[in-house]
Amino acid sequence: MQPTSPLRTLGEVQRAISIYEKLKCSSLISVHPMKEHPYECVHRKSEGWEYLKAPEIETNRRQDYSEIFYFIDGSIYIASVEFIRKNNGFIKPSETHLFEVSSEFNVDIDDSTDLVVAGSLLRYRKNLNHIDN
């Protein structure tokens, strides 16, 4: 578990381990639905730009998008030693199981702004827990 993703919950970790063991996975990583959809993201090129991913059917509303994309959030990685040795890491497309977590309290701390956001989310979650109890 990366220290830069401190807002994962014990429940998420326990569920991930349970799924890893139940499915006998070699590798499992946490993901959450992307906030920025690839249909709306662009790649700048030396001569102009292009969409990262173009929709198969032209659509004007996000609700009509036919594909769902996920972001590897870095909060949970589980893999066997053999898998890591064989693949030089935790992830291999089509072999690594995707474990979906909520993006509500997900933050990856890479700079001082992320640290402020993480602190705010932690306080907010703490207040929600007091309200629920």
C-alpha positions in Angstrom: 0.0 0.0 0.0 1.4 3.3 -1.0 1.6 6.0 1.7 0.5 8.6 -0.8 -3.0 7.1 -0.7 -3.8 7.3 3.0 -7.6 7.5 2.9 -8.3 3.9 1.9 -10.4 2.2 4.5 -9.8 -1.0 6.5 -13.0 -2.3 4.9 -11.7 -1.8 1.4 -8.5 -3.5 2.2 -10.3 -6.4 3.8 -12.6 -6.8 0.8 -9.7 -6.6 -1.6 -7.8 -9.4 0.3 -11.0 -11.5 0.5 -11.6 -11.2 -3.3 -7.9 -11.8 -4.0 -8.0 -15.0 -2.0 -11.5 -16.1 -3.2 -10.7 -15.7 -6.9 -7.1 -17.0 -6.5 -5.8 -14.0 -8.3 -2.1 -13.5 -9.1 -2.6 -9.7 -9.0 -5.2 -7.2 -7.9 -5.2 -3.4 -8.0 -7.7 -0.8 -6.9 -9.4 1.4 -9.5 -12.2 4.0 -9.5 -14.3 5.3 -12.3 -12.5 8.2 -14.1 -13.8 11.7 -13.5 -12.4 12.9 -16.8 -13.7 10.7 -19.5 -11.2 9.8 -22.3 -13.8 11.0 -24.9 -13.3 14.5 -23.5 -9.5 14.3 -23.1 -7.1 15.3 -25.8 -3.5 14.6 -26.7 -1.4 17.5 -28.1 0.7 16.6 -31.0 3.4 18.5 -33.0 0.7 19.3 -35.6 -2.5 19.9 -33.6 -4.2 17.4 -31.3 -6.5 14.4 -31.2 -8.9 12.8 -28.7 -7.4 10.1 -26.4 -10.4 7.9 -27.3 -13.1 8.7 -29.7 -16.6 7.3 -29.1 -17.9 4.7 -31.6 -21.1 6.6 -32.0 -21.3 10.4 -31.9 -22.9 11.6 -28.7 -23.5 14.9 -27.0 -24.2 13.7 -23.4 -21.9 12.0 -21.0 -24.7 9.7 -19.9 -24.8 8.3 -23.4 -21.2 7.2 -23.4 -21.0 3.5 -24.2 -17.7 2.7 -22.4 -16.7 3.0 -18.7 -13.0 3.8 -18.0 -11.2 3.4 -14.7 -8.2 5.1 -13.1 -5.6 3.0 -11.2 -5.8 4.9 -7.9 -2.8 3.4 -6.2 -4.5 2.7 -2.9 -4.3 -1.1 -3.0 -1.9 -3.4 -4.8 -1.8 -7.1 -4.1 0.3 -9.6 -6.0 2.1 -12.9 -5.6 5.9 -12.8 -5.5 5.9 -15.0 -8.6 3.7 -12.5 -10.5 5.9 -9.6 -9.5 9.1 -11.4 -10.6 7.6 -12.6 -13.8 6.1 -9.2 -14.8 8.5 -6.8 -13.1 5.5 -5.2 -11.3 2.0 -5.5 -10.0 0.1 -5.0 -13.2 -0.4 -6.9 -16.4 -3.4 -6.1 -18.7 -6.0 -8.9 -18.8 -4.3 -10.7 -15.9 -4.6 -8.2 -13.1 -8.0 -8.2 -11.4 -9.6 -4.7 -11.1 -11.0 -4.0 -7.6 -13.4 -1.0 -7.8 -13.3 1.5 -4.9 -15.3 4.7 -4.4 -13.7 7.8 -5.7 -15.5 9.9 -3.0 -12.6 9.9 -0.6 -9.8 9.0 -3.0 -6.8 11.2 -3.2 -3.2 10.6 -4.2 -0.9 12.9 -2.4 1.8 14.2 -4.8 2.1 17.8 -3.8 1.1 20.2 -1.0 -2.3 21.0 -2.5 -3.1 17.2 -2.5 -2.1 17.2 1.2 -4.6 20.0 2.0 -7.4 18.2 0.0 -6.6 14.9 1.9 -6.8 16.7 5.2 -10.2 18.2 4.3 -11.6 14.9 3.1 -10.4 13.2 6.3 -12.1 15.8 8.4 -15.3 15.6 6.3 -15.3 11.8 6.6 -14.8 12.1 10.4 -17.8 14.5 10.6 -19.9 12.1 8.6 -19.1 9.2 10.9 -20.1 11.4 13.9 -23.4 12.2 12.2 -24.1 8.6 11.4 -23.5 7.4 15.0 
